[in-house]
Amino acid sequence: MIRKKEVILQEKTKELYTHVKTYLDDMDNLSDTSDFTVDNIEKMWGALEDNAKQIIREINEDMISAANEKELVKVKKKNMPKKE
């Protein structure tokens, strides 16, 4: 029912990996400095969380766009009450 599912999976996994790697690298670099504070850790964590949420939103948008519309309409019609 979902076209291009594997393409979406590969693209979004790559994006998420990039954000997580950047977060870990930045955290590792920060850990060797006096800026390694709870406040800075929370800011970086928040940015990673925001990026992950955005990717999840994009996944949902991509999946809906790639859905087989004929199949969705068929399911919707099947679930609608019949007119008398």
C-alpha positions in Angstrom: 0.0 0.0 0.0 2.9 2.4 0.7 5.1 3.1 -2.4 8.8 3.9 -1.9 8.7 2.7 1.7 12.3 1.5 1.5 13.5 4.8 0.0 11.8 6.7 2.8 13.4 4.4 5.4 16.9 4.8 3.9 16.7 8.5 3.6 15.2 9.2 7.1 17.5 6.7 8.7 20.5 8.5 7.1 19.2 11.9 8.3 18.6 10.6 11.9 22.1 9.0 11.9 23.7 12.2 10.9 22.0 14.2 13.7 22.8 11.5 16.3 26.5 11.4 15.1 26.8 15.2 15.2 25.2 15.2 18.7 27.6 12.6 20.0 30.7 14.2 18.4 29.7 17.6 19.7 29.0 16.1 23.2 32.4 14.4 23.1 34.2 17.6 22.1 32.3 19.6 24.7 33.2 17.1 27.5 36.8 18.2 27.3 35.9 21.9 28.0 34.6 24.0 30.8 31.4 24.4 28.8 30.4 20.9 29.7 27.5 22.0 31.9 24.1 20.6 32.5 22.6 23.7 30.7 24.6 23.1 27.6 24.0 19.4 27.6 20.2 20.1 27.9 20.4 22.5 25.0 22.2 20.0 22.8 19.8 17.2 23.8 16.8 19.5 23.1 18.2 20.2 19.6 18.6 16.5 18.9 15.1 15.9 20.1 13.7 18.6 17.9 15.6 17.2 14.9 14.2 13.7 15.6 10.6 15.0 15.9 11.0 16.8 12.6 12.2 13.6 10.9 9.3 11.7 12.4 6.9 14.4 11.0 8.5 14.1 7.6 8.3 10.3 7.7 4.6 10.6 8.3 4.1 13.2 5.6 6.1 11.0 3.1 4.2 7.9 4.0 0.9 9.6 3.6 2.0 11.1 0.2 3.3 7.7 -0.9 0.2 5.8 0.1 -1.9 4.1 -2.6 -4.8 6.6 -2.7 -7.1 4.1 -4.5 -6.6 1.6 -1.6 -7.3 4.4 1.0 -10.5 5.4 -0.8 -11.6 1.8 -1.0 -11.0 1.3 2.8 -12.8 4.5 3.6 -15.8 3.6 1.5 -15.9 0.2 3.1 -16.0 1.8 6.6 -18.6 4.4 5.8 -22.2 3.8 6.7 -24.4 2.8 3.8 -27.0 5.3 2.6 -30.6 4.2 2.8 
